[in-house]
C-alpha cells in the first residue's frame, strides 16, 4: 500500500481496513504507522526456531 500510494498518503485506517483489523489492534503492536512500514526483519530480528 505504501508503494502504491506513498507513505504520506496512507492512513492507519487504510492499513487496518484492508485486513479487517481495528485501529486498537494496530496500536497494540505499533506505536505509529512508521513502524508498520518497516521491513519485518527490522522489527523482529532473527528468532531462534522453537523445537518441540
C-alpha positions as CSV (number, residue, x, y, z in Angstrom):
1,X,0.0,0.0,0.0
2,X,2.9,2.4,0.8
3,X,4.4,1.6,-2.6
4,X,1.1,2.1,-4.4
5,X,0.1,5.4,-2.8
6,X,3.2,6.7,-1.0
7,X,3.8,6.7,2.8
8,X,2.3,10.1,3.5
9,X,-0.9,9.2,1.7
10,X,-1.7,6.1,3.7
11,X,-3.5,6.4,7.0
12,X,-3.7,3.9,9.9
13,X,-7.4,3.5,8.9
14,X,-6.3,2.5,5.4
15,X,-3.8,0.0,6.9
16,X,-6.4,-1.6,9.2
17,X,-9.3,-1.7,6.8
18,X,-7.7,-4.0,4.2
19,X,-7.2,-7.0,6.5
20,X,-10.3,-6.2,8.6
21,X,-8.5,-5.1,11.8
22,X,-9.4,-2.3,14.2
23,X,-7.3,0.7,15.0
24,X,-6.9,-0.6,18.5
25,X,-5.4,-3.8,17.3
26,X,-3.0,-1.9,15.2
27,X,-1.8,0.3,18.1
28,X,-1.4,-2.8,20.3
29,X,1.5,-3.8,18.0
30,X,2.7,-0.5,16.5
31,X,3.1,2.9,18.2
32,X,2.6,4.7,14.8
33,X,2.4,3.9,11.1
34,X,6.1,4.5,10.6
35,X,6.8,1.2,12.3
36,X,4.3,-0.6,10.2
37,X,6.2,0.4,7.1
38,X,9.5,-1.1,8.3
39,X,10.6,-4.4,6.9
40,X,9.7,-7.3,9.3
41,X,13.4,-8.2,9.7
42,X,14.0,-4.8,11.4
43,X,11.0,-5.2,13.8
44,X,11.7,-8.8,14.8
45,X,15.3,-9.7,14.4
46,X,16.2,-13.3,13.8
47,X,14.3,-15.5,16.2
48,X,15.5,-19.0,17.1
49,X,13.2,-21.7,15.9
50,X,11.3,-23.4,18.7
51,X,11.8,-27.1,18.8
52,X,9.1,-29.4,20.1
